């Protein structure tokens, strides 16, 4: 890790698992908000993703099944300055 603070994002993601459609599956229990009882993302929510190495990215929740959250990374000017 290069020092990107984990508290600046909602979910951790593995950049190697991002699909061509920019969709990635994340696990709430593996993220920095795992112990936050008020964190309950639903489809349509905008979240901040991080991998611990690069700047965080914005993503929209497209599906949630329990602990698993599928999000689509939003590229462009809106995701350029998340923090």
C-alpha positions in Angstrom: 0.0 0.0 0.0 1.2 3.5 -0.8 -0.7 5.2 2.0 -4.1 5.8 0.5 -6.3 6.0 3.6 -9.0 3.3 3.6 -11.5 5.5 5.5 -11.9 7.6 2.3 -13.8 4.8 0.5 -16.8 2.6 1.2 -15.8 -0.7 -0.4 -12.5 -2.4 -1.3 -12.2 -3.9 -4.8 -9.6 -5.9 -6.7 -8.8 -4.0 -9.9 -8.0 -7.4 -11.6 -11.6 -8.5 -11.3 -13.2 -5.5 -13.1 -15.1 -6.6 -16.2 -15.2 -5.0 -19.6 -18.5 -3.4 -18.6 -16.7 -1.8 -15.6 -18.7 -4.0 -13.1 -17.0 -5.5 -10.1 -18.2 -7.5 -7.2 -17.3 -6.3 -3.7 -17.8 -7.8 -0.3 -19.0 -5.5 2.5 -17.3 -7.7 5.1 -13.9 -7.0 3.3 -14.3 -3.3 3.2 -13.5 -0.4 5.6 -17.1 -0.1 6.6 -17.6 -3.7 7.5 -18.4 -2.8 11.1 -20.7 0.1 10.3 -24.3 -1.0 11.1 -25.7 1.9 9.1 -23.9 1.0 5.9 -26.6 -0.7 3.7 -26.0 0.1 0.1 -28.9 -0.5 -2.3 -29.1 -0.4 -6.1 -28.8 3.1 -7.4 -26.5 4.3 -4.5 -23.3 6.0 -5.5 -20.3 4.7 -3.4 -16.6 5.2 -3.4 -14.3 2.3 -4.2 -10.7 1.9 -3.3 -8.0 -0.7 -3.7 -5.5 0.7 -1.2 -3.0 1.7 -3.9 -4.7 4.2 -6.3 -7.1 7.1 -5.9 -10.6 6.1 -5.0 -13.3 5.8 -7.8 -17.0 6.4 -7.8 -19.3 3.5 -8.5 -23.0 2.9 -8.7 -24.6 -0.1 -6.9 -26.4 -2.3 -9.5 -27.1 -5.3 -7.3 -26.8 -6.5 -3.7 -27.1 -10.0 -2.4 -26.4 -10.0 1.4 -22.7 -9.3 1.8 -22.0 -9.1 -1.9 -22.4 -5.8 -3.8 -22.0 -5.5 -7.5 -21.1 -2.0 -8.6 -20.4 -0.3 -11.9 -17.4 2.0 -11.9 -18.2 5.5 -13.2 -15.3 6.9 -15.3 -15.1 10.5 -16.4 -15.0 13.9 -14.8 -17.4 13.0 -12.1 -15.0 10.4 -10.7 -11.8 12.4 -11.1 -12.0 14.1 -7.7 -13.7 11.8 -5.2 -12.0 12.8 -2.0 
